[in-house]
Amino acid sequence: QVQLVESGGGLVQAGDSLRLSCAASGRTYNDYSMGWFRQGPGKEREFVAAITWSGKSKYYADSVKGRFTISRVNAKSKVYLQMNSLKPEDTAVYYCVVDSFVTAQTMDVRRAWNIWGQGTQVTVSS
């Protein structure tokens, strides 16, 4: 069983930057993709970003393109989310996800991801 632990959340001001980290432990499989979803207050959980095993393919929600960057270090079983130019609407609980079978067509589909972290809170004040 794979466990995911997120870190790096916190309270920042609009325009600031923050970097989230997620560490995977336990039984991991080869070629698993990793990603991030978020859920703001009173909102549905939504896709943020994802990256394939090789790191060559990255996917972003339109709302974060140009501001967020996803990366991974497979040797450390870690994925990162660098968030720049943060806005109050980025306030949410951010969840790390892992899956070996998610495809390019389903990266942004919540049900396509089977392993979730417990989440880390990001709050952006105006």
C-alpha positions in Angstrom: 0.0 0.0 0.0 1.3 3.4 -0.9 1.1 6.3 1.6 1.4 10.0 0.6 2.3 12.8 2.9 2.0 16.4 1.8 3.8 19.3 3.3 4.6 23.0 2.6 1.2 24.5 3.0 0.6 27.7 5.0 -0.8 31.2 5.1 0.7 33.7 2.6 -0.3 37.0 1.0 -1.5 37.5 -2.6 1.4 37.6 -4.9 3.6 35.4 -2.7 5.0 32.0 -3.6 4.8 28.6 -1.9 6.2 25.2 -2.7 4.3 22.0 -1.8 6.0 18.7 -1.4 4.6 15.2 -1.4 6.5 12.1 -0.4 5.3 8.6 -1.4 6.2 5.6 0.7 5.3 2.0 0.9 4.8 -0.3 -2.0 5.1 1.8 -5.1 5.0 0.6 -8.7 7.0 1.6 -11.7 5.7 4.2 -14.1 3.2 5.9 -11.8 2.0 9.4 -12.5 1.7 11.9 -9.7 -0.4 15.0 -9.4 -2.2 17.5 -7.3 -5.9 18.3 -6.8 -7.4 21.0 -4.6 -10.6 21.8 -2.8 -11.5 25.3 -1.9 -14.2 26.2 0.7 -17.6 25.3 -0.6 -16.2 24.1 -3.9 -15.8 20.8 -5.7 -12.4 19.1 -5.6 -10.6 20.1 -8.8 -7.5 19.1 -10.8 -4.5 21.3 -10.5 -1.5 19.6 -12.1 0.0 16.2 -13.0 3.2 14.7 -14.2 4.1 11.4 -15.8 6.8 9.0 -14.5 9.4 10.3 -16.9 8.6 13.9 -16.1 8.4 14.7 -19.8 4.6 15.3 -19.8 3.0 17.8 -17.5 -0.6 18.8 -17.3 -2.1 21.9 -15.7 -5.5 23.4 -15.1 -6.1 26.5 -17.0 -6.5 28.5 -13.8 -2.9 27.8 -12.8 -1.0 27.7 -16.1 1.9 30.1 -16.1 1.9 30.4 -12.3 2.3 26.8 -11.0 5.0 24.3 -11.9 4.9 20.6 -11.1 8.1 18.5 -10.9 9.2 15.2 -9.4 12.3 13.4 -8.2 11.8 9.7 -8.7 14.8 8.7 -6.6 13.1 10.4 -3.6 9.6 9.3 -4.6 8.6 13.0 -4.3 6.5 15.4 -6.3 6.6 19.2 -5.9 4.2 22.0 -6.8 5.8 25.4 -7.1 3.1 28.0 -6.8 3.9 31.6 -7.8 1.8 34.7 -7.9 -0.7 33.2 -5.6 -4.2 34.6 -5.5 -7.0 34.4 -2.9 -8.9 32.0 -5.1 -6.0 29.5 -4.8 -7.0 29.1 -1.2 -7.8 25.4 -0.8 -6.7 22.1 0.7 -4.2 20.6 -1.7 -4.1 16.9 -2.2 -1.3 14.8 -3.6 -2.3 11.9 -5.9 -0.6 8.8 -7.3 -1.7 6.3 -9.9 -0.1 3.8 -12.3 -3.0 3.6 -14.7 -4.1 7.2 -15.2 -3.8 8.3 -18.8 -3.2 11.5 -20.6 -7.0 11.7 -21.3 -7.9 11.2 -17.6 -5.3 13.2 -15.8 -7.8 15.8 -14.8 -10.5 13.3 -13.7 -10.8 12.9 -10.0 -12.0 9.3 -10.2 -9.0 8.2 -12.3 -6.7 8.6 -9.3 -6.8 5.9 -6.7 -4.3 7.0 -4.0 -4.7 10.2 -2.2 -2.8 12.1 0.5 -4.5 13.7 3.5 -4.1 17.2 2.2 -2.3 20.4 3.2 -4.0 23.7 3.7 -3.0 26.7 1.6 -4.5 30.1 2.5 -3.9 33.2 0.4 -4.9 36.5 2.0 -5.7 39.5 -0.1 
